[in-house]
Amino acid sequence: MKTIIKREEILGPLQHVIGAVERRQTLPILGNVLLKSNSGLLTLTATDLEIEMISRVESSTSEDFQTTLPARKLLDICKALPEGCDIEISIEENKAILASARSKFTLATLPAADFPGLDEIEEQQSFSIPQNELKALFDDTAFAMAQQDVRYYLNGILVEISPDLLKLVATDGHRLALSNFPSEIGVSTEKQIIIPRKGVLELSRLLENSDSLAKIVLSQNHIRVETSSLIFTSKLIDGKFPDYKRVIPVDSNKVLEVNRESLKNALSRIAILSNEKYRGIRFTLSPGNLSIQANNPDQEEAEEEISVVYDDTEMEIGFNVTYIIDVLNVLDSENVYIKLKDANSSCIISDSEDSASLYVVMPMRL
């Protein structure tokens, strides 16, 4: 079997699906990508048995074929070849020969028939949402997910679906991110699912900043996201997400308004001398002023004052500086609101121009 494919026809789909290829796989074939050409449509599939990504593109190749090739080696070869070149692929028994101009590569193949796929999903609900809106929801919340927490249900994002609202919530037990998309999304019943961390990060990478629609299909154990060029499927986390509403303070009566960029820059400077392990800083609030201090075991100290809109009583409170900066990085308004109660209570940070998202950060004892 011999076929000719444009470099760009295979490179784009490869870059889409490569995130599903595990570097340390238990099954050798999971390090491969499945290539199928059928009637001018080129399909590439990669999976780690938890997520599956299928990328489709119209191809100039005329011959139908299917095989599996080492995914990362194939991607590296395609990246290294010059733009606009043709790649001739010849399949011979258990190897593939890639030739382009004066370059030639021989890769080991594995049978396409042995390539595993995820179980067929039985649709329970489906709806569509603009890709840019879905991407924004993931981008606004994903940073607060836990990483390898023994509470496995925190290693992902909670998605709450109701007829007029899509809500995403992430928490690692020290902070919480919540973002809403109020819209008639066309479902009749409410549902909660937990998308695992890897699925969230890949979706955030793959979704486009365009208003073209992504179709969401839900089953008992899977979520599928379909766009014009991609089908993404992920298993769901089987667990119960904690009641996040209980950790959102409802009686925070001290409100601080501050320029987002000024606060972020000040925190970045002060963080240089914070304790490298605990990353603690102290906020000292007084009318019209915020003083930020940090120190470390080497007896080094940093302090900076910035003007704020605040007219309540003086108070001191400690935070992990990284958690505050992470929130400021996803907000994009000129000013932000920080709502506080006392030194032992969590604060709420929100965008002064957009209340669709809010962020809760627990205090630190200093």
C-alpha positions, 0 to 999 in steps of 0.5 A: 500500500502506498499513498501520498499526504500533504504534511499539513494534512497530517500535522494538524490532526496529529497535534490535536490528538497527541495529548491522549498518547501516554508517554509511559503506557502499559500497552505498546499500542497505546503509544501509537496513533491509528491512521485511517483514510477513507474516501478522501477523509483522513482520521487519526485516533489516539487513546489512553483508555481514559480519554479518546481523541479523533481528529478528521480532515479532508485529504488529497490522498486517494487510496484507502488504508489503515495502520498504527504508527508511533505517535510522537515519532511521527509528530516529530518527523512531520514537524521537522519536514519542510512546510508544504512538502508531500509525504509518501507513506508505504505500508509493508507488513509490520513497518511503514516507510515515510519518504519526503524529498530526500528524507526517508524514515522507517517506522515500526507499525502495529496492526490497526485491528488491535487498536483499542477503543472506548466503549460505545456511549449510550446518550442520555442528554445532549446540548450545544454550546459555542466553543469559546464559551465552553473554553472560557469556562474551563480556563476560568476554573481549571487552575483550582483542580487538585492534582493527584489528591487521595480524594479522587473526586477533586482531581477534576471539574464538577459540571452542573447542567440545568435547563437554563444554566451551565456551571463549572466548579473546581476545588483542591480543598484550599481554594475554589473556582466557580464559573457560570454560563447562563443560557437556555441549553436545551436540556430538560433535567438537571445533572452533575458530572465530574470530568477528570483533570486530564480531560479538562486540560485537553479540552481547554487546549483543543477548543477554539476561540470561535462561536462555532458550536460544540455538541456535548453528549452525556452518558452514564460514564462518559462525556463526548464533545464533538466539533467540526474537526474533532471528537473528544471522549472521556470517562467520568469520575465516579464519585460525589463532589463535595457540597461546594455551596457550604464553603462559599462565605455568605456573610463577608461584609468587608469589601475591598476594591483594588486595581487588578494589575497593581495588586498582581504586580505587588504580589509578584514582587513581595512573593520573592521573599516569601517562604518558598514552601508555604508561600505565605503573605500578610494583608494589613488593611486600613481605610484606603490602604493595603499593606502586603508583607512577606518574610522567610526563614532567612530573616528576609522581609518585603513590604509594599503598600498600595491604594485601595477603596476600603473604608471598614475597620483595620484587619490582618489576614494571611494567604498563600500568595500563589492562590491569589495570583492564580485568580488574578491571572484569570480575571480580566477586568480593571478592578477586582473586589475582595470580600472579607469577614475576619482573619479566620474566614475565607475571602471571595474574589470576583470580577468587578465587571462580571459576576459570572465567576467567583473565587474562594481562597482560604486564609493561612495562619502566619 
